[in-house]
Amino acid sequence: MQALKLTQIGNSVGVVLPKEVLARLKLVKGDTVFLTEITDGFMLSPYDPVIEEELNAGREFMKEYRDTFRALAK
């Protein structure tokens, strides 16, 4: 665990992420991150949970209709 200080950024308050964290999350300046509330607190992630749900639904759809997609591909 690492403690991070809040800092004034213009009229807002922000957290500066260490380079090691940015590297592990594969983030660079200008990228978007998503803050999601979870039971124990909050989770910061480069992945949009809504898009993740949509991708999973699409994968399930493709799995269910696999034979149809194979036939269409011929």
WOKA-V807407 format. One line per field, one symbol per residue. psi: psi as a letter, one per 30 degrees, with the letter a starting at -180 (. if undefined). burial: + if it has 16 or more other ideal C-beta (glycine too) atoms within 10 Angstrom, else -. A space follows every 50 residues. Layout:
psi->???
burial->???
This chain:
psi->kkkkkklkjbglklkkkleeeeeefhklkflklkjkklefclkkkfkjee eeeeeeeeeeeeeeheeeeeeff.
burial->----------------+--------------------------------- ------------------------
